[in-house]
Amino acid sequence: MSTPRALLLVGSARPRGTGNSEVLGTYLLARLAEGGVDGEVHHVSHYLRPEKERERFEAVDAADLVILSTPLYVDSLPDLVTGCFERLAAHRARVQGGKTPRYFAMVNCGFPELEHTRTALDICRVFARQAGFEWAGGLGLGGGEALGGKPLDSLGGMARHVRQGLHLAAKALLDGQPLPEEAQALLARPMIPSRVYTLLGNIGWIRAARRLGTLRRLRDRPLP
C-alpha cells in the first residue's frame, strides 16, 4: 500500500519562508506527516511559469490531498490563485481515469473579522467541484497579520487556539471525516483584541508613510 501524499499550494506572493499562508500550511502539513502522510510544498506563483506547468500538474495528479493556503485580497482570492485555478481546471478536464484528490482550503485575512473569508472559501468549494476534486472543507482566519510570518510554535499562547484548530483539521483529514465545527470555531477566536489589532495596524501604516515621505498625504482623495 502506497504512502498517502499531500500537496500544499501556497497562494502568497511573499518570498518563501516569510508569508502567513506558508506558516499555516506547513504547520498543517507537519501534523499530517505525523499521521504518515508525505507532504510537498509548491508556491502557486510557479504554476504561471510555462516551463514548470507539467511538473506541477503531475504533482497534483499524484496527490491524495491538495491543500490551498492563501491570503485574502479584499474579499476574494489573489490573482495568482485564480490563474492557478483556471490552469488546474483545464488540466483536470483533460485527465481521464485518474484519482480524485481531496481538496482543502485555508484563507487568512488581514482584517480582524473572519466574515471576509467566506466568499473566497465559497469560490474554493465551487472550484473543487468543477475541477473534479472532492471538497474536504475549508478554514478561515481573521487577523492573520498577527502571525508576522513566524512559525506557530514560536507564538506561544497567542496562537494556541490556531494550533488546536489545525490539529483538529489534520485529524479529520487523516481519518477522512468532515471538518469539525470546533476547528473553525477555534480559528474564529481573535489572537489579540480587535481594537488592539486595529491600533497596531494604524501605527504600521503611519510608520510606512513616514518612511516613504507620504505622511501628510494619508487623507488624499485622488478620485472624486
Secondary structure, DSSP 8 states (H G I E B T S, - for coil): ----EEEEEE---S-TT--HHHHHHHHHHHHHHHTT-EEEEEEGGGGGSHHHHHHHHHHHHH-SEEEEEEE-BTTB--HHHHHHHHHHHHHHHH--S----EEEEEEE-SSS-GGGGHHHHHHHHHHHHHTT-EEEEEEEESSGGGGTT--GGGSGGGGHHHHHHHHHHHHHHHHT----HHHHHHHHS-SS-HHHHHHHHHHHHHHHHHHHT-GGGTT-----
